Amino acid sequence: MKHGAHQATGEPLGFPADAETRQARIRAHAAFDKLWKGGKMNRHQAYKRLRVSMGIRKDECHIGKFTKEQCGLVVDLCNSGL
């Protein structure tokens, strides 16, 4: 299993995942980035709306920590505009 790491420290950016979960995270990030880069809200606002919609805490709201099921929810929420 692979995961990204901070360049300076080597600490993991998220949780290790299998190939299927990594692909789900890529899809979730694409949907999320499209949402806030569209100009209707900034990145901070988008993350706040995402965590409220998912019912999770701020420290839990990181796509690199999500399961493939959570990533599917992210895609659905983003496609509906949150």
C-alpha distances in whole Angstrom, upper triangle without the diagonal:
4,7,11,13,17,18,21,19,16,15,12,14,12,10,6,6,5,7,11,10,9,12,14,14,15,18,19,19,21,23,24,24,27,29,29,30,32,35,36,34,32,28,30,32,29,26,29,30,27,26,30,29,26,28,25,26,26,23,21,21,18,16,13,14,15,14,14,18,19,18,20,23,22,23,26,27,27,29,31,32,31
4,7,10,13,15,18,17,13,13,10,11,10,9,6,7,8,8,12,11,8,12,14,12,13,17,17,17,19,22,22,22,25,27,27,27,30,32,33,31,29,26,27,29,27,24,28,29,25,25,29,28,26,27,25,25,24,22,20,20,17,15,11,13,14,14,15,19,19,17,20,22,21,22,25,26,26,27,30,30,29
4,7,10,12,15,14,11,10,7,7,7,7,5,7,9,10,13,11,8,12,13,11,12,15,15,14,17,20,19,19,22,24,24,24,27,29,30,28,26,23,24,26,24,21,24,26,22,22,26,26,23,25,22,22,21,18,17,17,13,12,8,10,12,13,14,18,17,16,19,21,19,20,24,24,23,26,28,28,27
4,7,9,12,12,9,9,6,5,7,9,8,10,13,13,16,13,10,13,15,12,12,16,16,14,16,19,18,18,21,23,22,22,26,27,29,27,24,20,22,24,22,20,23,25,22,22,26,26,24,25,23,22,20,18,17,17,13,12,9,11,14,16,17,20,19,17,20,22,20,21,24,25,23,26,28,28,27
4,6,9,8,5,5,4,5,8,10,10,13,16,17,19,17,14,17,18,15,16,19,19,17,19,22,21,20,23,25,24,24,28,29,30,28,25,21,22,25,23,21,24,26,23,23,27,27,25,27,23,22,20,18,18,17,14,14,11,13,16,18,20,23,21,20,23,25,22,24,27,27,26,28,31,30,29
4,6,6,5,5,6,6,10,13,14,17,20,20,22,20,17,20,21,17,18,21,20,18,20,23,21,20,24,25,23,23,27,28,29,27,24,20,21,24,23,20,23,26,24,23,27,28,26,27,24,22,20,17,18,18,14,15,12,15,18,21,22,25,23,22,25,26,24,25,29,28,26,29,32,30,29
4,6,6,8,10,10,13,16,17,19,22,22,25,22,19,22,23,20,20,23,23,20,22,25,23,22,25,27,25,25,28,29,31,29,25,22,23,26,25,23,26,29,27,26,30,31,30,31,28,26,23,21,22,21,18,18,16,18,21,24,25,28,26,25,28,29,27,28,31,31,29,32,34,33,32
4,6,8,11,12,15,18,19,22,25,25,28,25,23,25,26,23,23,26,26,23,25,28,26,24,28,29,27,27,31,31,33,30,27,24,24,28,27,25,27,30,28,28,31,33,31,32,29,27,24,21,23,22,20,21,18,20,23,26,28,31,29,27,31,32,29,30,34,33,31,34,37,35,34
4,5,9,10,14,16,17,20,23,24,27,24,22,25,26,23,23,27,26,23,26,28,26,25,29,30,28,28,32,33,34,31,28,25,24,28,27,25,27,30,28,27,31,32,30,31,27,25,23,20,21,21,19,20,17,18,22,24,27,29,27,27,30,31,28,30,34,33,32,35,37,35,34
4,6,9,12,13,14,17,20,21,24,21,19,22,23,20,21,24,24,22,24,27,25,25,28,29,28,28,32,33,34,31,28,25,25,28,27,25,27,30,27,27,30,31,29,30,26,25,23,20,20,21,18,18,15,17,20,22,24,27,26,24,28,29,27,29,32,32,30,33,36,34,33
4,7,9,11,12,15,18,20,22,20,18,21,22,19,20,23,22,20,23,26,24,23,27,28,27,27,31,32,33,30,27,23,23,26,25,22,25,27,25,24,27,28,26,27,23,21,19,16,17,18,15,16,13,14,17,20,22,25,23,22,26,27,25,27,30,29,28,31,34,32,31
4,5,7,8,12,15,17,19,16,14,17,18,15,16,20,19,17,20,23,21,21,25,25,25,25,29,30,31,28,25,22,22,25,23,20,23,25,22,21,25,26,23,24,21,20,18,15,15,15,12,13,9,10,14,16,18,21,19,19,22,23,21,23,27,26,25,28,31,30,28
4,7,9,12,15,16,18,15,13,16,16,12,14,17,16,14,17,19,17,17,21,22,21,22,25,26,27,24,22,18,18,21,20,17,19,22,19,18,22,23,20,22,18,17,15,13,13,12,9,10,7,8,12,14,16,19,17,16,20,21,18,20,23,23,22,25,27,26,24
4,7,9,13,14,15,12,11,14,14,10,13,16,14,13,17,18,17,17,21,21,21,22,25,27,27,25,22,19,19,21,19,16,19,20,17,16,20,21,18,19,16,16,14,12,10,11,8,8,4,5,8,11,13,16,14,13,17,18,16,18,21,21,21,23,26,25,23
4,6,10,13,14,10,10,14,13,11,14,16,15,15,18,20,19,20,23,24,24,25,28,30,30,27,25,22,22,24,22,19,21,22,19,18,22,22,19,20,17,17,16,13,12,13,10,10,6,5,8,9,12,15,13,13,17,18,17,19,22,22,22,25,27,27,25
4,7,10,12,9,9,12,13,11,14,16,16,16,19,21,20,21,24,25,26,27,30,32,32,30,28,24,25,27,24,22,24,25,22,21,25,25,21,23,20,20,20,17,15,16,13,12,8,8,10,10,12,15,15,14,18,19,19,20,23,24,24,26,28,28,27
4,7,8,6,6,9,10,9,12,14,14,15,18,19,19,21,23,24,25,26,29,31,31,30,28,25,25,27,24,22,24,25,21,21,24,24,21,22,20,21,21,19,16,16,14,12,9,9,9,8,9,13,13,12,15,17,17,18,21,22,22,24,26,27,26
4,6,5,6,9,10,11,12,14,15,17,19,20,21,22,24,26,27,28,30,33,33,32,31,27,28,30,27,24,27,27,24,24,27,26,23,25,23,24,24,22,20,20,17,14,12,12,12,10,10,13,15,14,15,18,18,19,21,23,23,25,27,28,27
4,6,5,6,9,10,11,12,14,15,17,19,20,21,23,25,26,27,29,31,32,31,30,27,28,30,26,25,28,28,24,25,28,26,24,26,25,26,26,24,21,21,18,15,13,14,13,12,10,14,15,13,15,18,18,18,21,23,22,23,26,27,27
4,5,5,6,9,10,11,12,14,16,17,18,20,21,23,25,26,27,30,31,30,29,26,27,28,25,23,26,26,22,23,26,24,21,24,23,25,25,24,21,20,17,14,13,14,12,10,7,11,13,11,12,15,16,15,17,20,20,21,23,25,24
4,5,5,6,9,10,10,12,14,15,16,18,20,21,23,24,26,28,28,27,26,23,24,25,22,20,23,23,19,19,22,21,18,21,19,21,21,20,17,16,14,11,10,10,8,6,5,9,10,8,10,13,13,13,16,18,18,19,22,23,22
4,5,5,6,9,10,11,12,14,15,16,18,20,21,22,24,27,27,26,25,22,23,25,21,20,23,23,19,20,23,22,20,22,21,22,21,20,17,16,13,10,8,10,10,9,8,12,12,10,12,15,14,14,17,19,18,20,23,23,22
4,5,5,6,9,10,11,13,14,15,17,19,20,21,23,26,26,25,25,22,24,25,21,20,23,23,19,21,24,22,20,23,22,24,23,22,20,18,15,12,11,13,12,11,8,12,12,9,11,14,13,12,15,18,17,17,21,22,21
4,5,5,6,9,10,11,12,14,15,17,19,20,21,24,24,23,23,20,22,22,19,18,21,20,16,18,21,19,16,20,19,21,21,20,17,15,13,10,10,11,9,8,5,8,9,6,7,10,10,9,12,14,14,15,18,19,18
4,5,5,6,9,10,10,12,14,15,17,18,20,22,23,21,20,17,19,20,17,15,18,18,15,16,19,18,15,18,17,19,18,17,14,13,10,6,7,9,7,8,7,10,9,6,9,11,9,10,13,14,13,15,18,18,17
4,5,5,6,9,10,10,12,14,16,16,18,21,22,21,20,17,19,20,17,16,20,19,16,18,21,20,18,21,20,21,20,20,18,15,12,9,9,12,11,12,10,13,12,9,11,13,11,10,14,15,14,15,18,18,18
4,5,5,6,9,10,11,12,15,15,17,20,20,20,19,17,19,20,16,16,19,18,15,17,20,18,17,20,20,22,21,21,18,16,14,10,12,14,12,12,10,12,11,8,8,11,9,7,11,12,11,11,15,16,16
4,5,5,6,8,10,11,13,14,15,18,18,17,17,14,16,17,13,12,16,15,11,14,16,15,13,17,16,18,17,18,15,12,11,7,10,12,9,11,9,10,9,5,7,8,6,5,9,10,8,10,13,13,13
4,5,5,6,8,10,11,12,14,16,17,16,15,12,14,15,12,11,15,15,12,14,17,16,15,18,17,18,17,17,15,12,10,7,9,12,11,13,12,14,12,8,11,12,8,8,12,12,10,12,15,14,14
4,6,5,6,9,10,10,12,15,16,16,15,13,16,17,13,14,17,16,14,17,19,18,18,21,20,22,20,21,19,16,14,11,13,16,14,16,14,16,14,11,12,13,10,8,12,12,10,11,14,14,15
4,6,5,6,9,10,11,14,14,14,14,13,15,15,11,12,15,14,12,15,17,15,15,19,19,20,19,20,18,15,14,11,14,16,14,16,14,15,13,10,10,11,8,6,9,9,6,7,10,10,11
4,5,5,7,9,10,12,12,11,11,9,12,12,8,9,12,11,9,12,14,13,13,17,16,17,16,17,16,12,11,9,13,15,13,15,15,15,13,10,11,11,7,7,10,9,6,9,11,10,10
4,5,6,6,8,10,12,11,10,8,11,12,9,10,14,13,12,15,17,16,17,20,19,20,18,19,18,14,13,11,14,17,16,18,17,18,16,13,15,15,11,11,13,12,9,11,14,12,13
4,6,5,6,9,10,11,11,10,14,14,11,13,16,14,13,17,19,17,18,21,21,22,21,22,21,17,16,14,17,20,18,20,19,20,18,15,15,15,12,10,13,12,8,9,12,10,12
4,6,6,8,8,8,9,9,12,11,8,10,13,11,11,14,16,14,16,19,19,20,19,21,20,16,16,14,18,20,18,20,19,19,17,15,15,14,11,10,11,10,6,8,10,7,9
4,5,6,6,5,5,6,9,8,6,9,11,11,11,14,16,15,17,19,19,20,17,19,19,15,15,15,18,20,19,22,21,21,19,17,18,17,13,13,15,13,9,11,13,10,11
4,5,8,8,7,8,11,11,10,12,15,15,15,18,19,19,20,23,23,23,20,22,22,18,17,17,19,22,21,24,23,24,21,19,20,19,16,15,17,15,12,13,15,12,14
4,6,8,9,10,14,13,11,14,16,15,15,19,20,19,21,24,24,25,23,25,24,20,20,19,22,24,23,25,24,25,22,20,20,20,16,15,17,15,11,12,13,11,13
4,5,7,9,12,11,10,14,15,15,16,19,20,19,22,24,24,24,22,25,25,21,21,21,23,26,25,27,27,27,24,22,23,22,18,18,19,17,14,15,15,12,14
4,7,10,12,10,9,13,14,12,14,17,17,17,20,22,22,23,21,24,24,20,21,21,24,25,24,27,26,26,23,22,22,20,17,17,17,15,12,13,13,10,11
4,7,8,6,6,10,10,10,12,15,15,15,18,20,20,20,18,20,21,17,18,18,21,23,22,25,25,25,22,20,21,19,16,17,18,15,12,14,14,10,11
4,6,5,6,9,10,11,12,14,16,16,18,20,19,19,16,19,19,16,16,17,20,21,21,25,25,25,22,20,22,20,17,18,19,16,14,16,17,13,13
4,5,5,6,9,10,10,12,14,15,16,18,17,16,13,15,16,13,13,13,16,18,18,21,22,22,19,17,19,18,14,16,18,15,13,16,17,13,13
4,5,5,6,9,10,11,12,14,15,16,15,14,11,13,14,11,12,14,17,18,18,22,23,23,19,18,21,19,15,17,19,16,14,18,18,15,14
4,6,5,6,9,10,11,12,14,15,15,14,12,15,16,13,14,15,19,19,19,22,23,23,19,19,20,18,15,17,18,14,13,16,16,12,11
4,5,5,6,9,10,10,12,14,14,14,12,15,15,11,12,13,16,17,16,19,20,19,16,15,17,15,11,13,14,11,9,13,13,10,8
4,5,5,6,9,10,10,12,11,11,8,11,11,7,9,10,13,14,14,17,18,18,14,14,16,14,11,13,15,12,11,14,15,12,10
4,5,5,6,9,10,10,10,9,8,11,11,9,11,13,16,16,16,19,20,20,16,16,18,15,13,15,16,13,12,16,16,13,10
4,6,5,6,8,10,10,11,11,14,13,10,13,14,17,17,16,19,20,18,15,15,16,13,11,13,13,10,10,13,12,10,7
4,5,5,6,8,9,10,10,12,11,8,10,11,14,14,13,15,16,15,11,11,13,10,8,10,11,8,8,12,11,10,7
4,5,5,6,5,6,7,9,8,6,9,11,14,13,12,15,16,15,11,12,14,11,10,13,14,11,12,15,15,13,10
4,5,5,6,8,9,12,11,10,13,14,18,16,15,17,19,17,14,15,16,13,12,15,14,11,13,16,15,13,10
4,6,8,11,12,15,13,11,14,14,18,17,14,16,17,15,12,13,13,10,9,12,11,8,10,13,11,11,7
4,6,9,11,13,10,9,12,12,15,14,11,13,14,12,9,11,11,8,8,12,11,9,11,14,13,13,10
4,7,10,12,10,10,13,14,17,15,13,15,17,14,11,14,15,12,12,15,15,12,15,18,17,16,13
4,7,8,6,7,10,12,14,12,11,13,16,14,11,13,15,13,12,16,16,14,16,19,19,18,14
4,5,5,6,10,13,15,12,13,16,18,17,14,16,18,16,15,19,19,17,18,22,21,20,16
4,5,5,8,12,13,12,13,16,19,19,15,16,19,17,15,18,20,17,17,21,21,19,16
4,6,7,11,12,10,12,15,18,18,15,16,19,18,16,20,21,19,20,23,24,22,19
4,6,9,10,7,8,12,15,15,11,13,16,15,13,17,18,17,17,21,22,21,18
4,7,9,8,8,12,14,14,10,11,14,13,11,14,16,14,14,18,18,17,14
4,5,5,7,11,13,14,11,10,14,13,11,14,16,15,15,18,19,18,16
4,5,5,8,10,11,9,7,11,11,9,11,14,13,13,16,18,17,15
4,6,9,10,13,11,9,13,14,12,14,17,17,16,19,21,21,19
4,7,10,12,9,10,13,14,12,15,18,17,17,20,22,22,20
4,7,8,6,6,10,10,9,12,14,14,15,18,19,19,17
4,5,5,6,9,10,11,13,14,15,16,18,20,21,19
4,5,5,6,9,10,11,13,14,15,17,19,20,18
4,5,5,6,9,10,11,12,14,16,17,19,17
4,5,5,6,9,10,10,12,14,15,16,14
4,5,5,6,9,10,10,12,14,15,14
4,5,5,6,9,10,11,13,14,13
4,5,5,6,8,10,11,12,10
4,5,5,6,8,10,10,9
4,6,5,6,9,10,10
4,6,5,6,9,8
4,5,5,6,5
4,5,5,5
4,5,7
4,6
4
